[in-house]
Amino acid sequence: MTARNEISVFALGGLHEIGKNMYAIEDANSIIVIDCGNKFPDESLLGIDLIIPDINYLEEKKEKVKALIITHGHEDHIGGIPFFLKKVNVPVYATRFTLGLIELKLTEHKLLRETQLIEIDSKSELNFDEMTVEFFKVNHSIPDCIGVVFHTSQGVIVHSGDFKFDLTPMNNDHSDLHKMAKIGEEGVLLLLSESTNAERSGASPSEEMVGHNIEAAFKHATGKIFISTFASNIYRVQQVVDAAKLTNRKLVLLGRSMVNVVDVAIERGYLNVPENMLIDQHVMDELPPERICVLCTGSQGEPMAALARLSTGNFRGVTVLPEDTIILAAGPIPGNEKNVTQIIDQFYELGAKVIYGSGKGMHVSGHGYQEDLKLMLTLMKPKYFIPIHGEYRMLHHHRLLAESVGVEKGHTFLLKNGDVVDLENAIANQTRSIPVDSTYIDGIGFEDVGDLIMRDRKQLSEDGMLVVVITISKRERKLISPPDTISRGFVDQREANELIRKINQLVKKTISDLDTTDKFSWNTMKQKLRKTVGQQVFAETRKKPMILPIVIEV
Amino acid sequence: MTARNEISVFALGGLHEIGKNMYAIEDANSIIVIDCGNKFPDESLLGIDLIIPDINYLEEKKEKVKALIITHGHEDHIGGIPFFLKKVNVPVYATRFTLGLIELKLTEHKLLRETQLIEIDSKSELNFDEMTVEFFKVNHSIPDCIGVVFHTSQGVIVHSGDFKFDLTPMNNDHSDLHKMAKIGEEGVLLLLSESTNAERSGASPSEEMVGHNIEAAFKHATGKIFISTFASNIYRVQQVVDAAKLTNRKLVLLGRSMVNVVDVAIERGYLNVPENMLIDQHVMDELPPERICVLCTGSQGEPMAALARLSTGNFRGVTVLPEDTIILAAGPIPGNEKNVTQIIDQFYELGAKVIYGSGKGMHVSGHGYQEDLKLMLTLMKPKYFIPIHGEYRMLHHHRLLAESVGVEKGHTFLLKNGDVVDLENAIANQTRSIPVDSTYIDGIGFEDVGDLIMRDRKQLSEDGMLVVVITISKRERKLISPPDTISRGFVDQREANELIRKINQLVKKTISDLDTTDKFSWNTMKQKLRKTVGQQVFAETRKKPMILPIVIEV
């Protein structure tokens, strides 16, 4: 596909929808993949656990794939890695903290031993045949984030990663502003930059602000404090630790991912927790309530996470009392609003004090606002631009921002999954696409759930099913015993007695009306049963349950 | 239940959750019901169409129920009426416009002829034995809204209806501020007041503001204009009509409810549309695009409504072009955000200009903010207070507002469905509840869908099902033919061949291991099959499909 001196940029995992990131850059010799995220399904995808990018194209060319580079450790950038590596086993390059989170994931999938993990930092330089790759540090809501710079035969391609500009960052962990300026100065052919907050005007507030508000809330609290945030937001976890230290509280961690991620962060030097501050939940009752801070998972309202279980009194051994303070130090991701507000309601019902959301200064976004995005564009001065990581209206607004700071009209590409931008003679074109689809992950046994199964689940979920059992003589094709109809998820069987009596009569009639000559086939009979029963049921109930005829020949 | 001189106030339909309103006031002789709304289910209620209040208590006492009074015509106040009237057929009292919407609904349910509909206005006075009822006009996002005043033997009880204070209302349709002041002056024992916006500070903006912004957008638009709002918000429809008139555009109505409600509004004098302004969609192509305004349903992102179909190019005969302007003159109701933003994305993909939401001044809430709520409380000066119509945190904040304007601590009751407040010797107490549940409406045939069915649907929807068919000899209890397993919505049958082979083997073994002595029963056998197959399936797939053993005796 790629001519000798041509570079192609592939949108594989979510250029067009937040939460499933994967891009690839291909030249004559190599393919380098950037990120491999998963997306969590909405409620319409019944029973689906994860959605990951389609990697068919990469699998077909797997000899050519040289590296998977990860910009940071959020699920929407690392969640697909185990599934990817099972099919395309290449070295994974990431920074130290990001690698820690990837290792947790690979351990869970029993893939750690066979994977080659290579630690990089923002000063690393990698060479893949004719491509050289370097990095720059960016600020985001998780430590150790990078942007990626590809020096290709066509020119420089920059991938921003997820970023904001935080000029008062935690741990003085500044982004590589000067390096970014130098890259831009030397000339960028194509910039890919994230678009999450392209609709929000102004500059994104600093994480520092949240620290002040957490501190104030801790100083006012009288009973226990329960505070929930994303486990991976180690900056915010550090601010909770600092506030607990200041107010002389011990720290209890609740929730598996909180425990795991804090472990990684302490061990690798990204989190500073005073000795003896962490205590086990089993000993917390030995201390007075004003000495306790519980840091827990579940800030998105996940029904099985610690926060939700605390709100309904279902967390064994830990009880929320009326004088306690609950802090949600996170904003709801779009789609999670209802689950989150339900939990807030439940805490109010317990009589607790609840402080929630960015309105109370308990959350700032990790994604840059319009002024941040314009600063990135201005620093990089790209000839061509691809807004990534956002829904269509965000990409659209990001394009307008790019044009406002000097990117030429027509030089911005809004891509869908599978779209390819080809660079030749330093000219970019988007004229082709490769076929891609989402891959649904469900349980552990069978990985790719097909459309047929999804259709069946939808029908079953809305209207239930009717199993019609008939026992028939092989020779005469006559009913041996009365038909039997069983319903599940349709209507209450007691209420439905009359309907089921009618169905059984109809089945009898359908069978006795059957043409039992040579043209007869069992399939025709089943089809006929499905049709006549379906029509009768719809006429009486306006419902379309799945109808499953079971024919036993004796 | 009610002693001679006692009054009881019942929370029956949604004191604790937005969108399903029903309250009842009972004295020794009468029960008066206020509102009968429905609620639309969220996606976790698989296949359910509507949720309505539980009317068992009222049905048991139906001889005592004298009236159903409706405060206004929104679905969450009238949607349950047909289901209620089928069981408790009492006269329905409502204002002229509200009655028009109720008539539409009763016609659909073929109940119009047997229902006694009685038109009232804000000056009406009704007498039910020892209770006298009067009304006051309030502003809201639909015309002809009222609050209700009950003069009882215990004192005055006021129900606010849904309201805001709009001092520059459309059509000069002011609320009865002076009458409300007089009622408060004479003394209110108990106020029930709505809480939707109890968390929003300040005063709610006037509907007038939206009119200015619609006008400005119409003046800027070049191609066709598509504007979507709630059909029942006749004030906003009037502002669209006015802007269309000003910019010389004809009006096309799309969507059944838009056509029906606009019909009612014109016919009853609530909407003023210039002659010849309304045209049929079939002739719109004969006019230049800048002469066309399409007013349509679907502002909440409903997948089958006009706006969604326009956004995907699936509305027969009407096409959105790049130069067209789309206006969403409505805010998303919590839970609908995702559907709405998806439609916005789709219009951007078509290249259209999109103006959406309250951020652009295209929507104001019909529910009063904190200052509005405090004004109602201050006017009424109630001794006791019940915040209604809101989730728990909103009721909680409304209580704080009440206390801030002088309601005594301990005099506010936060109720759940079924909770009862008893008034005796002018003292209010909440000590008892009646059993209530939600009633799920599904299709037309079977009205009350039980928990068992919902559980079945959930299991079917997430993990599908396995039907295990065995044919067994009556006498020897031995398999006559090999077992057969059929899966639906579980895993792809081709992929699952190996698993199904194992299941069939397991079934054979389970049957042959069965104790066929006297203790044997078919139920035990089915249970045993369910258990062994379930364990095997879970071990291999981590899924728990419904397992339905079907045993045929021959």
HADDOCK unambig.tbl for C-alpha pairs under 7 A between the chains (distance, minus, plus):
assign (segid A and resid 43 and name CA) (segid B and resid 43 and name CA) 6.58 0.50 0.50
assign (segid A and resid 46 and name CA) (segid B and resid 461 and name CA) 5.63 0.50 0.50
assign (segid A and resid 46 and name CA) (segid B and resid 462 and name CA) 5.27 0.50 0.50
assign (segid A and resid 47 and name CA) (segid B and resid 461 and name CA) 6.50 0.50 0.50
assign (segid A and resid 47 and name CA) (segid B and resid 462 and name CA) 3.70 0.50 0.50
assign (segid A and resid 47 and name CA) (segid B and resid 463 and name CA) 6.20 0.50 0.50
assign (segid A and resid 335 and name CA) (segid B and resid 338 and name CA) 6.38 0.50 0.50
assign (segid A and resid 338 and name CA) (segid B and resid 335 and name CA) 6.35 0.50 0.50
assign (segid A and resid 345 and name CA) (segid B and resid 391 and name CA) 6.95 0.50 0.50
assign (segid A and resid 345 and name CA) (segid B and resid 392 and name CA) 5.11 0.50 0.50
assign (segid A and resid 345 and name CA) (segid B and resid 393 and name CA) 5.17 0.50 0.50
assign (segid A and resid 348 and name CA) (segid B and resid 392 and name CA) 6.99 0.50 0.50
assign (segid A and resid 348 and name CA) (segid B and resid 393 and name CA) 6.20 0.50 0.50
assign (segid A and resid 391 and name CA) (segid B and resid 345 and name CA) 6.94 0.50 0.50
assign (segid A and resid 392 and name CA) (segid B and resid 345 and name CA) 5.12 0.50 0.50
assign (segid A and resid 393 and name CA) (segid B and resid 345 and name CA) 5.16 0.50 0.50
assign (segid A and resid 393 and name CA) (segid B and resid 348 and name CA) 6.22 0.50 0.50
assign (segid A and resid 443 and name CA) (segid B and resid 541 and name CA) 6.02 0.50 0.50
assign (segid A and resid 443 and name CA) (segid B and resid 542 and name CA) 5.47 0.50 0.50
assign (segid A and resid 443 and name CA) (segid B and resid 543 and name CA) 6.16 0.50 0.50
assign (segid A and resid 444 and name CA) (segid B and resid 541 and name CA) 5.52 0.50 0.50
assign (segid A and resid 444 and name CA) (segid B and resid 542 and name CA) 6.24 0.50 0.50
assign (segid A and resid 445 and name CA) (segid B and resid 540 and name CA) 6.18 0.50 0.50
assign (segid A and resid 445 and name CA) (segid B and resid 541 and name CA) 4.19 0.50 0.50
assign (segid A and resid 446 and name CA) (segid B and resid 491 and name CA) 6.89 0.50 0.50
assign (segid A and resid 453 and name CA) (segid B and resid 489 and name CA) 4.45 0.50 0.50
assign (segid A and resid 453 and name CA) (segid B and resid 490 and name CA) 6.65 0.50 0.50
assign (segid A and resid 453 and name CA) (segid B and resid 491 and name CA) 6.91 0.50 0.50
assign (segid A and resid 453 and name CA) (segid B and resid 492 and name CA) 6.84 0.50 0.50
assign (segid A and resid 454 and name CA) (segid B and resid 489 and name CA) 6.56 0.50 0.50
assign (segid A and resid 456 and name CA) (segid B and resid 488 and name CA) 6.44 0.50 0.50
assign (segid A and resid 456 and name CA) (segid B and resid 489 and name CA) 4.92 0.50 0.50
assign (segid A and resid 457 and name CA) (segid B and resid 460 and name CA) 6.45 0.50 0.50
assign (segid A and resid 457 and name CA) (segid B and resid 461 and name CA) 4.60 0.50 0.50
assign (segid A and resid 457 and name CA) (segid B and resid 464 and name CA) 6.15 0.50 0.50
assign (segid A and resid 457 and name CA) (segid B and resid 489 and name CA) 4.89 0.50 0.50
assign (segid A and resid 458 and name CA) (segid B and resid 461 and name CA) 6.33 0.50 0.50
assign (segid A and resid 460 and name CA) (segid B and resid 457 and name CA) 6.42 0.50 0.50
assign (segid A and resid 460 and name CA) (segid B and resid 460 and name CA) 5.91 0.50 0.50
assign (segid A and resid 460 and name CA) (segid B and resid 461 and name CA) 6.05 0.50 0.50
assign (segid A and resid 461 and name CA) (segid B and resid 46 and name CA) 5.59 0.50 0.50
assign (segid A and resid 461 and name CA) (segid B and resid 47 and name CA) 6.45 0.50 0.50
assign (segid A and resid 461 and name CA) (segid B and resid 457 and name CA) 4.60 0.50 0.50
assign (segid A and resid 461 and name CA) (segid B and resid 458 and name CA) 6.31 0.50 0.50
assign (segid A and resid 461 and name CA) (segid B and resid 460 and name CA) 6.07 0.50 0.50
assign (segid A and resid 461 and name CA) (segid B and resid 461 and name CA) 4.66 0.50 0.50
assign (segid A and resid 462 and name CA) (segid B and resid 46 and name CA) 5.26 0.50 0.50
assign (segid A and resid 462 and name CA) (segid B and resid 47 and name CA) 3.68 0.50 0.50
assign (segid A and resid 463 and name CA) (segid B and resid 47 and name CA) 6.21 0.50 0.50
assign (segid A and resid 464 and name CA) (segid B and resid 457 and name CA) 6.15 0.50 0.50
assign (segid A and resid 488 and name CA) (segid B and resid 453 and name CA) 6.96 0.50 0.50
assign (segid A and resid 488 and name CA) (segid B and resid 456 and name CA) 6.43 0.50 0.50
assign (segid A and resid 489 and name CA) (segid B and resid 453 and name CA) 4.43 0.50 0.50
assign (segid A and resid 489 and name CA) (segid B and resid 454 and name CA) 6.54 0.50 0.50
assign (segid A and resid 489 and name CA) (segid B and resid 456 and name CA) 4.93 0.50 0.50
assign (segid A and resid 489 and name CA) (segid B and resid 457 and name CA) 4.89 0.50 0.50
assign (segid A and resid 490 and name CA) (segid B and resid 453 and name CA) 6.65 0.50 0.50
assign (segid A and resid 491 and name CA) (segid B and resid 446 and name CA) 6.85 0.50 0.50
assign (segid A and resid 491 and name CA) (segid B and resid 449 and name CA) 7.00 0.50 0.50
assign (segid A and resid 491 and name CA) (segid B and resid 453 and name CA) 6.91 0.50 0.50
assign (segid A and resid 492 and name CA) (segid B and resid 453 and name CA) 6.82 0.50 0.50
assign (segid A and resid 540 and name CA) (segid B and resid 445 and name CA) 6.11 0.50 0.50
assign (segid A and resid 541 and name CA) (segid B and resid 443 and name CA) 6.06 0.50 0.50
assign (segid A and resid 541 and name CA) (segid B and resid 444 and name CA) 5.49 0.50 0.50
assign (segid A and resid 541 and name CA) (segid B and resid 445 and name CA) 4.11 0.50 0.50
assign (segid A and resid 542 and name CA) (segid B and resid 443 and name CA) 5.51 0.50 0.50
assign (segid A and resid 542 and name CA) (segid B and resid 444 and name CA) 6.22 0.50 0.50
assign (segid A and resid 543 and name CA) (segid B and resid 443 and name CA) 6.15 0.50 0.50
